[in-house]
């Protein structure tokens, strides 16, 4: 059985692009997609909470999972390797269109799967590191990072009174009294102060 597997992380993403890509691949290779498994869920969710986890349990010998790219299957090196190991143990194939992988129960497939998983993990770590460095750089320049204060701060009634709140804090007025004067909860005021970096 040939199974088309589609995963998007959020409801804002469209599954139709992945479906079209898998259909085009199947047509080009003379394959028939016997079953579709589609889900909208982050790959950070445990495999047992994903449809893919259920699919792996149901796999029969000679089944083939076709996905647009290997990152649709899992996010971490260990998870991708675990998924591929399950498939290979059950004598199933995994085809990923973007990378051109046709992974079966052979040593070359296992080496390729390991190499890809390792490089993907390294790339994610590098991106995370670069993002952290960029944010640290902005903070050192005195720029505010994170979500803009705009809509949320208006809702909390604090943005337009930021200068006044700062003055009260400098004068030693308690946070409890400031919160009451502003008509907000003490925790809301604390979060606002933390956000402003005071």
Secondary structure in CASP SS format (residue, H / E / C, confidence):
PFRMAT SS
TARGET T0000
AUTHOR 0000-0000-0000
METHOD secondary structure of the structure
MODEL  1
X C 1.00
X E 1.00
X E 1.00
X E 1.00
X E 1.00
X E 1.00
X E 1.00
X E 1.00
X C 1.00
X C 1.00
X C 1.00
X C 1.00
X C 1.00
X C 1.00
X C 1.00
X H 1.00
X H 1.00
X H 1.00
X H 1.00
X H 1.00
X H 1.00
X H 1.00
X H 1.00
X H 1.00
X H 1.00
X H 1.00
X H 1.00
X H 1.00
X H 1.00
X C 1.00
X C 1.00
X C 1.00
X C 1.00
X C 1.00
X E 1.00
X E 1.00
X E 1.00
X E 1.00
X E 1.00
X E 1.00
X C 1.00
X C 1.00
X C 1.00
X C 1.00
X C 1.00
X C 1.00
X H 1.00
X H 1.00
X H 1.00
X C 1.00
X H 1.00
X H 1.00
X H 1.00
X H 1.00
X H 1.00
X H 1.00
X H 1.00
X H 1.00
X C 1.00
X C 1.00
X C 1.00
X C 1.00
X C 1.00
X E 1.00
X E 1.00
X E 1.00
X E 1.00
X C 1.00
X C 1.00
X H 1.00
X H 1.00
X H 1.00
X C 1.00
X C 1.00
X C 1.00
X C 1.00
X H 1.00
X H 1.00
X H 1.00
X H 1.00
X H 1.00
X H 1.00
X H 1.00
X H 1.00
X H 1.00
X H 1.00
X H 1.00
X H 1.00
X H 1.00
X C 1.00
X C 1.00
X C 1.00
X E 1.00
X E 1.00
X E 1.00
X E 1.00
X C 1.00
X C 1.00
X C 1.00
X C 1.00
X E 1.00
X E 1.00
X E 1.00
X C 1.00
X C 1.00
X C 1.00
X H 1.00
X H 1.00
X H 1.00
X H 1.00
X H 1.00
X H 1.00
X H 1.00
X H 1.00
X H 1.00
X H 1.00
X H 1.00
X H 1.00
X H 1.00
X H 1.00
X H 1.00
X H 1.00
X H 1.00
X H 1.00
X H 1.00
X H 1.00
X H 1.00
X H 1.00
X H 1.00
X H 1.00
X H 1.00
X H 1.00
X H 1.00
X H 1.00
X H 1.00
X H 1.00
X H 1.00
X H 1.00
X H 1.00
X H 1.00
X C 1.00
X C 1.00
X C 1.00
X C 1.00
X C 1.00
X C 1.00
X C 1.00
X C 1.00
X C 1.00
X H 1.00
X H 1.00
X H 1.00
X H 1.00
X H 1.00
X H 1.00
X C 1.00
X C 1.00
X C 1.00
X H 1.00
X H 1.00
X H 1.00
X H 1.00
X H 1.00
X H 1.00
X H 1.00
X H 1.00
X H 1.00
X H 1.00
X H 1.00
X H 1.00
X C 1.00
X C 1.00
X C 1.00
X C 1.00
X H 1.00
X H 1.00
X H 1.00
X H 1.00
X H 1.00
X H 1.00
X H 1.00
X H 1.00
X C 1.00
X C 1.00
X C 1.00
X H 1.00
X H 1.00
X H 1.00
X H 1.00
X H 1.00
X H 1.00
X H 1.00
X H 1.00
X H 1.00
X H 1.00
X H 1.00
X C 1.00
X C 1.00
END
